[in-house]
Amino acid sequence: MLKELTLTVLLAGVLSPCMSQRVDAVTGATRQLADTADVAGKASKTQRLHIGGSGEAVMTRNFYSQSFNRYNAPERYKNDASHGRFDLPRVSVTMDYDLGKGWTVGSEVEFEHGGNSTAVEIEAEESGEYHAETEKGGEVIVEEFWLNKAFWQGRFNVKAGEIIVPVGYVNAYHDPMNYFTCYSPEGETTILPSTWHQLGLSLWGEVGAWRYELQFLSALNSESFTAENFVNQGATSPYEYKVANCYAAAMRVDNYSVKGLRVGVSGYYGHTFRNSIKTPGSTYDDVTGALAIISGDFQLRRWNWIVRGSVVYAHLSDADRISEYNKANSTHHKYQDGNPFHNTNIASNAFAYSLEAGYDLFSQIAKLRNKQQMYVFGRIDHYDSMAAGTYRKQYGYCSPYVTTFGFNYHPIKEIVVKGEYSIRTFKNPNNSGLNSDSPLYVQPYNNEPSISLSIAYQGWLL
């Protein structure tokens, strides 16, 4: 009964590949003809309208402690009971319409974790303090709203509005058919905003086997950076608008020259420190919080294999000064209740890399070949949200290794049933060069295994 109910809820969700994305033979994504062709004079209004979306529902059992303090005293929580979770990570509804003469309008509304609500969260970085946050609970959010003008059959486009920032693999290809795991890949979604979307201007197009995009955006806000998530929360705003005192540029280039293979590079640069309504004061005149991100990724879909890999590296200048400023103005400081600052240190560097590969077993069964698919896969992730900086050794738990094995079953093209076993392991940097019998040796963090099942939908309904 639960499965049928969950599936009913899920099917209300709908998918959108980033509206400006090229047809990817690797991902099987549907190309947006409305972005690159003026068909208004030849098609009915219904033919010019596209409605679709995606959704996913996940059940997880975690075989480790859920205490916020489990990294500070690993031995104390080693034998804690397991705990389970049911979740609707993302359900999105997408619509775009070809207005004619090269103009297209598009939008995507996303429901995260079941919709809009206020959630109570225990902040591990703030001594287990409870926080009631609307943004961190369920969300109803406009993830995309843009106008696009195509020139020269889509070789050059101008897009403006709320747009996806395609830095890193997950942001560019964030829908559930584009990764094997039940949840979005852990590394990139920890250290970068995900799915990253901001108001801005995009110049993009396709030339031969190349797709390019250059974006002008409001910069991220360093008030929201944290030790555990680096710049992940920097794109959100606690206000009814997004502050734009500082600006940033993002870019992405993808190549499709080799059959079944896509290779991409992406990057970002912008100052983050003064992108808020609060004035820091003359003490911080020399602080910019310059953030630079570089990423590379690929996807191969051929010979019944799907292989994906990505790497992201980021550097933040003035990390110690920003940490000092944020902590001095956090909710722990007198008269500062309700402000968006976090009482946490911030890294100067962060990184994430991953590799996954899956093989379609049904490709070897004549009756199922090209009708259904059953991928068995393996995946490795490693990331570090405190890869460098003054406070590096205090945050060894921010550098996990994640190994995952599982399956993806596709009864039809638009639906996938996923199952996985995952284990998160750690190497405590405080133990570097020490033997376990040394008085300075610190109890290692406990391993964190889990099992998950999920169902997901991705497709166009109209």
Steps between C-alpha positions, in 0.01 A plus 500: 500500500785736589673435169185574300437819699857618459491431129176696466660799672810464289315492171362841581859622460657578173849545358697763327844460359661846524295683242802621316675163483603336175360158415740272675529160338670403823213592735216444258360841588239648267615806314303820530412577139324814618838641605651471153225517241227741405210265434219727616373563151482128421365349821189528712510650846490151650800393293692805619431421867718254690404375848706250692706449809657253740462362848659254738400329826758334725495264798828466695621308804819641656701258716677760710425759766291803410644708787639837396792431734607166348819646349613667822477177704499206256544230766194616694271459199656192344216263593203733452189357334433543129245751375285533190373780276235545230551796272384675182829670406370672188176519304504755218252624242639654183333701227637679197329665204623605158376855445628512144766706320769329707347588839439237767382534859564229758442429868553227756339481842664261741364343818783385725443259788124503466426868456509816704523477879712598798748235610690463825866418448778426747810696402806282569729795430322703769518261799181315419282811504150465356411727209157542344557577135255532215769481232652183641168323530274425209518755221281617219734697280517642149814328378478637147322792335655638185455657160719372218569650158658266244711621206636309202310175569617485859871552438471809721241571772435768759319387813402712802320424826533233769738253337694187589869563572661196328818483709585139580332188365206490742384855431515452125331157507304493824202280413471144639579308178842670491649319800470147639468584871167544679595852605692757297874427510627593845827678431397782268167554674686547829754763400312686220150646483270230359299531289674833447272763350521878503368806320734592220580527132622210286661495156499146363487300181611201298764493229572164343582250774538774760257659743606814688350723770617820673301652788491830689356462853472645846783361710456256788473628858783401737277552806344162419823300453566220751762242593285198418356635173757756379307735260194275464258747661653812343245529219199518732377829642340566839330804350213535253756582231855404415763759585722594205777721636753260345488327164632174363557316174442132424576296191459151356622328183398149388634296211320212320753408231532132599190282462331441835745724686452845651790686662444828682687768692344775710609782728395790719660818640361775723552700820275383784576704813290816460205342325266578790300789643730520804806727469814329636683817606847636424676214685413275207573741212761265355277188512337386173418132551594426139359159408640302207358162393622272221336170403530228241262212427422236241238242414532198273196304388602220268537122475225459765710695750440836664812652656506843664768696681553850636745710697446840664759723666423833671707770668372778729727791587490663846339190653635566851386863500152402379483231770591760761240745370218246477561361848509849650161570345336158543187420700727414794597866522296734718223686315554295184203259516342420165790602277626272219859467626637160603719444808750288310843511340537491123759327281725668248479196270245227431477219246288207388554218253295199397490208257211265429445221248197286424436212260160404354451129578182485292705581189604133510142368510337500156141534626583806713763670287392855395175457697610513863832575667668378816822679583721369779742769609781597728597851606773673702491855638749699699456860602631744757322819596798597722785394273730783608503781751601586854233281658543197275577241770188582699279374218622154400139383464458747212719276281315171451548224245173355370473161326168395347373189323151448363261466208280714275200324345316674215166328422441780247718788389341761728508304829783360709502291818828533689656302783839543663735419785729788597773540761664823609849471651745755641868561551561725799777751407592530870635142483735567211837336573387360839474139616177389665686457833620862501352717780423760233300255288134603463214248484416456129157600378253215469409367157154599376330228290147532362256338260254690280216434257348760273266553209536785254333640192641721226330595177280727291124465524413742223 
